[in-house]
């Protein structure tokens, strides 16, 4: 039902965008294509099988609509493939308008999100808070996310850090990026992956984790939130058996993850899962950190 309803709504909004585009109303068209992308993305996300023709159709429409968003963006957005072993990771590189050498933020989406959803969309407006502050952004589909699912690249407890390493390796090849000033921004489940990544790679100079999901091994969101969370993550991991999934979740811990590198968290948001206390994850929450609110979110 969700794919059908949202898919139909997306098609109507996409048609509105097409007509606005033909009439030369390009800002209106861009906003319509953003709304269409959001609905197509949510519609396909409810189908947890890679080989379903309807999922593939909806995802292709979502990508088409976001290509239109990139076309009418006020700043450059490059669609790239990040080399990762014998695979590549799909990503979007958001560059400040004059492409000057500047700091860059690596964005790690949550499990219900993808590279297209941030930072250039907010409701029906094209918004990039990083660009307004002179920062480039590399937004990736990591293992188990977005296009990676359709490529059979599933998520495991440790492979997001390897994917992030590849992304940073790529950033260091770009003349627009100041390699000494790379930050990390993780949202929702991305806050767990970002916290893991930050302790692995010393090239990351600052990390922000929002809508936090930190203590997965002791307070997994899969037991406390909607059953959809568990179903979605099982799909992302390519696991059908519940016992096998529980064993994987038990390995999702931040204990000992910061032995290689003690990350800096200038901002911390604890809205979903509390941060691990000092000693549990490496005594990270000590200075230059902050926690905001206690507001739940849906994914």
QUIVEN-V217048 format. One record per helix or strand. SS is the DSSP state (H for helix, E for strand). FROM is the first residue (numbers start at 1). TO is the last residue. If there is no record, write none. Layout:
ss:SS from:FROM to:TO
ss:SS from:FROM to:TO
//
This chain:
ss:H from:2 to:22
ss:H from:26 to:45
ss:H from:53 to:71
ss:E from:77 to:84
ss:E from:87 to:94
ss:E from:102 to:108
ss:H from:115 to:117
ss:E from:122 to:122
ss:E from:125 to:125
ss:H from:131 to:133
ss:E from:136 to:140
ss:H from:146 to:150
ss:H from:159 to:171
ss:E from:177 to:187
ss:H from:189 to:198
ss:E from:204 to:210
ss:H from:221 to:223
ss:H from:227 to:237
ss:H from:242 to:250
ss:E from:267 to:268
//
